[in-house]
Structures are given as C-alpha cells and as structure tokens.
Amino acid sequence: MKLITAIIKPFKLDDVRQAIADIGVQGVTVTEVQGFGRQYRVDFLPKSKIEIAVDDTVVEQVIEAITNVARTGKIGDGKIFVTQLQQAVRIRTGESGAEAV
C-alpha cells in the first residue's frame, strides 16, 4: 500500500476528486494548507492537500489522474509525494491492510 499526498491549487480540487473517483478510488482526506515553493517572493499561498491510501496496483493511475487534471502549466501547480504505507485499519470493522483502504 502507498500513501499519495498531493498539494494542489484549491480550484482544482473538484477536478482531482472526480478524476480519482473515475478510476475507483473511494477514500480521500482533504486539508486546506498554505505553502510556498520556488517562486521569487516568499508569500504563503493557499493550497489543498489531498491524502489517498491506495493499493500498489493503482498508484501510477492515481498519479497520472492527479497530474493530468491539476496541471495548469503555471508556477504553483503543486507536488505529489508517494510514501510506503505500513498498515491501515478500518476502525469500524477492524479490517486491515488493503481491505481497509
């Protein structure tokens, strides 16, 4: 399992949500955050942080979907980070591993 974290422009959030839903991803956590990257001025800009726990088999599909719909071609489009997810547990049922995501 992997945890995909994407930092995107807020107005792209609905497009990303729809794109990942179209490939079968059902669970997403969204946080409103602020940050800055390589621009010349160090001003904090509003961003949306999306966290998605997925099975290894769909990681590349999710990355491609996010990239395709979140890209504007302008500075500040964001980043995607992929990290290994050791364990996941669905609290309600006790399911763990891939069944929990």
N, C-alpha and C positions, 0 to 999 in steps of 0.2 A: 504494500500500500504506500501511497505517496500523499503528502500534503502540498497542494498547489496554492501558493499565495500570490495574488495578482494585485498590484497597485495601479489603478486606472483613473482616468478623468471621470468625475461623477456623472456627467451627462451621457456616458457610455454604459452605465450600469445596467439599464434595462436591456440594451442590445446584447450585452455579455450574458445576462441571466437567460435570455431567450436562446442564445446560441448553445449554451451548455445544456439547457433543458432539451433542446432538439437532439442531442446525442445521448440522452438518457441520464444525465447527472441530476440527482434529486435533492441533494442537501448542500446548502451554501450558507456561509456566515458572512455578513457584510458589516463593516465598521467604517464610520466616517473618520478620516485621519487628515493630517497635514504633513507636508514634507517639501523638500526641495532637492534638486539634482544638480546637473552640470550647468545650469543657466548662469549668466554672469552676475545677476543680483541674487542675494540670498534672502528671498522672500518665501515664507511658507505659503504653499498653495493648497487649496482643498483637494483631497483625493478620496477615492473609495478603495478600501482594502477588502478583497474577496478571499475567503479561505474555503478550500474544497478538498475534502478527503476522498480519494478515488483509488480504485483497484489499478494495479500496474498496467493492465491491458488497455486502459483508456487515457493514460497520461498524455501521450502525444496528440491525441484527438482533442483533448481539452485545451492544451497549449495552443494548438492551431486555431481552434474556435475563438479563444480569447484574443489571440493576436490579430486575427482577421477582422474582428468587429471593433476592437478597441483602438486600432491604429488610425490616426488622423494624418500622420506624416509630419506632425509639428512637434516641437520640443515639449516634453512633459507627458508624452503618451503613457509612460509608466514602465513597470518591470514585472516579470513573472519569476518567482522563485519556486523551486521544487525541492522538497526535503523528504527523507525517508520517514515513514510513519510506523513506529514500532508496534503500536497497539491501538485499537479502537474498541470501545464498549458502548453499546446502546443501553442506557440506564434503565429504560422501561422494561426491556425484555431480558437483559443480561447477555444478549448476543455479543460475540466478539469477533475481531478480525474483519475480513471482507464482508461478512454478513451484517456487520454493524454499520457499514457505510452505505 
